[in-house]
Amino acid sequence: SPDTKMKVDIVSIPDDVVADMGTADSLRHIHGKIKTDVVVVSCDLITDVALHEVVDLFRAHDATLSMLMRKGHELVEPVPGQKGKRKPVEERDFIGVDGCGKRLLYMSNEADMEEELVVKKSVLRRYPRIHIRTDLVDAHLYCLKKYVVDFLVENGSFTSIRRELIPYLVRKQFSSAAFSQGNQRNTDQQSLDICSFIRLDQQLLDAQEKSCWNDHGGDMQEAYHGGKLRCYVHVMKEGLCFRVNNLGLYIEANRQVPRLLSQLCPEEQLIHPSATIGDRFMIGTDSIIGYSTQVGEKTSIKRSVVGAGCTIKDKVKITNCIIMHAVSIGEGCSLQGSVICNSAVIEKGADIRDCLIGSGIHIDGKSKRVNEVIVGSEQLMEI
């Protein structure tokens, strides 16, 4: 928006190293531009979350980390080209929270666990009741203290924020170093510890000491049990929150857009004013038609998203599809449950069901394709 008071500074990553860089490496790459606490957001996150709810949690508890999670989505319909095939088993995260559901006490991925779920005594002594949840998904939105970035710069062993740094911070909350009064930074690379990077605000410490507020009950210990490293989670219960990091979630996010467009972007119309529509009443209210797209006579479009610059001839039936930009669809075609990528050409009378058609692919007229992935040899897509 032109009214946004935000200075955008885009930093590129050299082509010769981008393949080897993880998310923590990317943060390390721009550390010189980070002067204060930072919000890290994945580029594939689509959400209408009230961002201040995550940030408020971070500020209220002077936390090292606060993060956003959502309840897992069950994909209602099969992914094109995968119908009838065995779905890969997704590895769950085991998330432990306190009675309020805010303090993040335990975090482990199923792939990293063996036969048992192990919780340290140092955690149980302070939080004898822990709620373990397996229905939550990390949205990849994090608020981090500046000293976490400083720690990453000096400790080059971390490559991933999600897989390595976040579980490390959660574990270190209850280490002996997190409760000691003073830490001397050790310059030995093998002995670097996040606790030696913590910078305490003396005013906050004085206010906490004089306050009668406490974050827990059941004992006479001080707030946070005296711990200096604290991690929190905000669980989004309602609204839009998708990480579009595979084809199934990309399709599901597209299906939600027509329903939510009026809430998120009231000025946007489902059918772009520049689109040419033969029979407008045959376009469902659950569909989107993009800029300069031409739709012929007696063509039905239901539960679908159609991109910009497409040409759709007469008597075409499109149901539950995603049609990307500049796609050409011939007369009398039938498309159902499919994803058609940019600049694909589908000739007259073709029948396409539950397929993924790659960019620039040409489908012959009157051909029938069912449950196929049709892409060029140079095209890669995570299904």
C-alpha positions in Angstrom: 0.0 0.0 0.0 1.3 3.5 -0.8 0.4 4.7 2.7 2.5 2.0 4.5 5.2 3.7 6.5 7.7 0.9 5.9 11.1 1.0 4.3 11.7 -2.2 2.4 15.3 -3.4 2.0 15.6 -6.5 -0.2 18.8 -8.5 0.2 19.6 -11.1 -2.4 21.5 -14.3 -1.7 24.3 -15.2 -4.2 23.3 -18.0 -6.6 26.4 -20.1 -5.8 25.4 -20.5 -2.1 21.6 -20.3 -2.1 21.2 -24.1 -2.5 23.2 -24.7 0.6 21.6 -22.1 2.8 19.0 -22.8 5.4 16.7 -20.4 7.2 19.1 -19.8 10.0 21.9 -19.1 7.4 19.6 -16.5 5.8 19.1 -14.7 9.1 22.9 -14.9 9.7 23.4 -13.4 6.2 21.5 -10.2 7.1 22.5 -9.9 10.7 24.3 -6.6 10.1 21.0 -5.0 9.2 19.2 -6.3 12.3 19.4 -3.7 15.1 16.7 -4.8 17.4 14.3 -7.7 18.1 13.1 -9.3 14.9 9.9 -10.9 13.4 10.7 -13.8 11.0 8.0 -14.8 8.6 8.1 -17.6 6.0 7.3 -16.5 2.4 4.8 -19.3 2.0 2.6 -18.3 4.9 -0.9 -16.9 4.1 -2.7 -15.7 7.2 -5.0 -13.0 8.5 -3.8 -13.4 12.1 -3.7 -10.3 14.2 0.1 -10.0 14.3 0.0 -8.0 17.5 -1.3 -11.1 19.4 2.0 -12.8 18.8 4.1 -9.7 19.4 2.1 -8.8 22.6 2.9 -12.2 24.0 6.6 -11.6 23.2 6.6 -8.2 24.9 4.4 -9.0 27.9 6.7 -11.8 29.1 10.0 -10.3 27.8 10.3 -13.6 25.9 13.3 -14.9 24.0 10.8 -16.5 21.5 7.1 -16.3 20.7 5.7 -18.2 17.7 2.5 -18.8 15.8 0.9 -22.2 15.5 -2.4 -23.4 14.1 -4.5 -26.5 14.2 -3.7 -29.0 11.5 -5.8 -29.0 8.3 -7.3 -32.2 6.9 -7.2 -32.1 3.1 -10.7 -32.9 2.0 -10.0 -33.9 -1.6 -7.1 -35.9 -3.2 -4.1 -34.1 -4.8 -4.2 -34.2 -8.6 -2.2 -37.1 -10.0 -2.2 -38.8 -6.6 -5.7 -40.3 -6.4 -5.6 -43.9 -5.2 -1.9 -43.7 -4.3 -0.7 -44.1 -0.7 -0.3 -40.8 1.1 3.0 -40.2 2.8 2.7 -40.3 6.5 3.3 -36.8 7.9 5.6 -36.5 10.9 3.9 -34.9 13.9 5.2 -32.4 16.3 4.8 -33.1 20.0 4.1 -29.7 21.6 4.1 -29.3 25.4 2.4 -26.2 26.9 1.4 -25.1 30.4 -2.2 -25.0 31.7 -2.8 -21.6 30.0 -1.6 -23.0 26.7 0.9 -20.1 26.2 4.2 -21.2 27.7 6.1 -23.5 25.3 7.7 -26.2 27.5 8.4 -29.0 25.2 8.9 -29.4 21.4 10.0 -32.5 19.5 9.4 -33.9 16.0 8.3 -37.5 15.7 11.3 -38.2 13.4 13.7 -37.2 16.2 12.0 -39.4 18.8 12.5 -43.1 19.6 10.1 -45.3 21.5 9.5 -42.8 24.4 8.6 -39.2 24.9 11.2 -37.9 27.4 10.6 -34.8 29.5 13.4 -33.6 31.8 12.9 -33.5 35.5 13.9 -29.8 35.5 10.8 -29.1 33.5 8.4 -31.3 35.6 9.7 -29.7 38.8 8.5 -26.3 37.7 5.5 -27.4 35.6 4.1 -30.7 37.0 1.2 -30.6 34.6 2.1 -30.3 30.9 -0.4 -30.6 28.1 1.1 -32.5 25.2 -0.5 -31.7 21.8 -0.1 -33.4 18.4 -2.7 -31.4 16.5 -0.7 -28.2 16.1 1.3 -27.1 13.0 4.1 -24.5 13.1 3.1 -21.5 10.9 6.7 -20.4 10.6 6.2 -16.9 12.2 8.6 -16.1 15.0 9.4 -13.1 17.2 13.1 -13.4 18.3 15.3 -11.4 20.6 18.2 -9.6 19.0 20.6 -11.6 21.1 19.3 -14.8 19.4 20.6 -13.4 16.1 23.9 -12.5 17.8 24.1 -16.1 19.0 23.5 -17.4 15.5 26.3 -15.3 14.1 28.9 -16.7 16.5 27.5 -20.3 16.4 27.6 -21.5 12.8 26.3 -25.0 13.6 22.7 -24.0 13.1 21.2 -24.1 9.6 17.5 -24.3 10.2 15.3 -22.1 12.4 12.5 -24.5 12.6 14.3 -27.8 12.8 17.3 -26.8 15.0 17.1 -23.3 16.6 13.5 -23.4 17.9 13.8 -26.8 19.6 17.2 -25.7 21.0 15.7 -22.6 22.6 12.8 -24.5 24.1 15.2 -27.1 25.7 17.6 -24.4 27.1 14.8 -22.7 29.1 15.3 -25.2 31.9 19.1 -25.6 31.8 21.1 -24.6 34.8 22.6 -21.7 32.9 19.2 -20.2 32.2 18.7 -19.7 36.0 22.2 -18.6 37.0 22.7 -15.0 38.0 25.7 -14.3 35.7 27.1 -15.8 32.6 30.6 -15.2 31.2 30.7 -15.6 27.4 32.9 -18.4 26.4 34.6 -17.8 23.0 35.3 -21.5 22.4 33.0 -22.4 19.5 32.2 -25.8 21.1 31.0 -24.1 24.3 28.9 -21.3 23.0 25.6 -21.2 24.9 22.5 -19.0 24.2 22.4 -18.1 27.9 25.7 -16.2 27.7 24.2 -13.9 25.1 21.1 -12.9 27.1 21.0 -9.1 27.9 18.7 -8.4 30.8 16.9 -5.1 31.3 17.5 -3.9 34.8 14.3 -1.8 34.9 12.2 -4.9 34.0 14.0 -6.9 36.7 13.4 -4.2 39.3 9.7 -4.0 38.3 9.3 -7.7 38.5 10.9 -7.9 41.9 8.6 -5.3 43.3 5.4 -6.7 41.7 3.2 -9.2 43.4 2.3 -10.7 39.9 3.3 -14.2 39.2 3.0 -16.3 36.0 2.2 -19.6 37.9 0.7 -20.9 41.1 1.4 -23.8 43.5 4.6 -22.5 45.0 6.2 -19.4 46.5 8.9 -19.1 43.9 9.4 -15.9 41.9 7.8 -15.2 38.5 9.0 -17.6 35.7 10.8 -19.5 38.5 13.7 -17.1 38.0 14.3 -18.3 34.4 15.8 -15.8 32.0 15.1 -17.6 28.7 11.4 -17.9 28.0 9.5 -19.3 25.0 5.8 -18.8 24.2 3.3 -19.9 21.6 0.1 -18.3 20.2 -2.3 -20.8 18.8 -4.6 -19.4 16.1 -8.1 -20.8 16.7 -10.0 -19.0 13.9 -9.3 -17.4 10.6 -7.0 -18.1 7.7 -3.6 -19.7 8.3 -1.9 -21.8 5.6 1.6 -22.6 4.8 1.6 -23.2 1.1 4.6 -25.5 0.9 3.2 -28.4 -1.1 0.6 -28.9 -3.9 -2.2 -30.1 -1.6 -2.0 -27.0 0.7 -1.7 -24.8 -2.4 -5.0 -26.2 -3.7 -6.7 -25.9 -0.4 -5.6 -22.3 0.1 -7.0 -21.4 -3.4 -10.3 -23.0 -2.5 -10.6 -20.7 0.5 -9.9 -17.5 -1.4 -13.3 -16.9 -3.0 -15.0 -17.2 0.4 -12.5 -14.9 2.2 -11.8 -12.4 -0.5 -14.6 -10.0 0.5 -13.2 -10.0 4.1 -9.6 -9.6 3.2 -9.8 -7.3 0.2 -13.3 -5.7 0.1 -12.3 -3.7 -3.0 -11.5 -6.8 -5.1 -14.2 -8.4 -7.2 -14.5 -12.1 -7.9 -14.8 -11.5 -11.6 -12.3 -8.8 -12.8 -13.9 -5.9 -14.6 -11.7 -6.4 -17.6 -12.7 -10.1 -18.1 -15.1 -10.9 -20.9 -17.8 -13.4 -19.9 -20.2 -15.0 -22.3 -22.9 -16.2 -19.8 -22.1 -14.6 -16.5 -24.9 -16.5 -14.7 -22.9 -19.7 -15.4 -20.0 -18.5 -13.3 -20.4 -19.7 -9.7 -20.1 -17.3 -6.8 -17.4 -19.6 -5.5 -15.1 -18.9 -8.4 -12.6 -16.2 -9.4 -11.9 -14.9 -12.9 -8.7 -13.0 -13.5 -7.6 -9.9 -15.5 -8.4 -9.9 -19.3 -9.6 -13.5 -19.3 -12.1 -14.4 -22.0 -14.8 -16.9 -21.4 -17.1 -18.2 -24.2 -20.8 -18.9 -24.5 -22.4 -21.7 -22.5 -19.3 -22.2 -20.4 -19.7 -23.3 -16.8 -17.1 -22.5 -14.1 -17.8 -23.8 -10.6 -15.5 -23.8 -7.4 -12.5 -22.8 -9.5 -9.9 -20.1 -9.7 -8.9 -18.8 -13.2 -5.9 -16.6 -13.7 -5.2 -13.6 -15.9 -5.1 -13.6 -19.7 -6.7 -17.0 -20.2 -8.8 -17.9 -23.2 -11.7 -20.3 -22.6 -13.9 -21.2 -25.6 -17.6 -22.1 -25.8 -19.3 -25.0 -24.0 -16.4 -25.7 -21.6 -17.1 -27.2 -18.2 -14.7 -26.4 -15.4 -15.3 -27.7 -11.9 -13.0 -27.6 -8.8 -9.9 -26.5 -10.8 -7.0 -24.0 -10.6 -6.3 -22.5 -14.0 -3.1 -20.3 -13.9 -2.2 -17.4 -16.2 -2.4 -17.4 -20.1 -4.0 -20.9 -20.4 -5.9 -21.7 -23.6 -8.8 -24.2 -23.3 -10.6 -25.3 -26.5 -14.3 -25.7 -27.2 -16.2 -28.5 -25.5 -13.5 -29.4 -23.0 -14.3 -30.8 -19.6 -11.9 -30.1 -16.6 -12.5 -31.5 -13.1 -10.3 -31.5 -10.0 -7.2 -30.4 -11.8 -4.4 -27.8 -11.7 -3.4 -26.3 -15.1 -0.2 -24.3 -15.0 0.8 -21.2 -16.9 0.5 -21.1 -20.8 -0.8 -24.7 -21.1 -2.9 -25.4 -24.2 -5.8 -27.8 -24.0 -7.3 -28.5 -27.4 -11.0 -28.9 -28.4 -13.0 -31.7 -26.7 -10.3 -32.8 -24.2 -11.4 -34.5 -20.9 -9.1 -33.8 -18.0 -9.8 -35.2 -14.5 -7.7 -35.1 -11.4 -4.6 -34.1 -13.3 -1.6 -31.8 -12.8 -0.7 -30.1 -16.2 2.7 -28.4 -16.2 3.6 -25.0 -17.7 3.5 -24.8 -21.5 2.2 -28.4 -21.9 0.0 -29.1 -25.0 -2.9 -31.6 -24.6 -4.3 -32.9 -27.9 -8.0 -32.5 -28.8 -10.5 -35.2 -27.7 -7.9 -36.9 -25.5 -8.9 -38.2 -22.1 -6.5 -37.8 -19.1 -7.3 -39.1 -15.7 -5.2 -38.9 -12.5 -1.9 -38.0 -14.3 1.0 -35.7 -13.6 2.0 -34.2 -17.0 5.0 -31.9 -16.8 8.2 -31.2 -18.8 11.4 -33.0 -17.9 12.9 -29.7 -16.5 9.9 -28.9 -14.3 10.0 -29.8 -10.6 7.1 -29.5 -8.2 6.7 -30.9 -4.7 3.4 -32.9 -4.6 
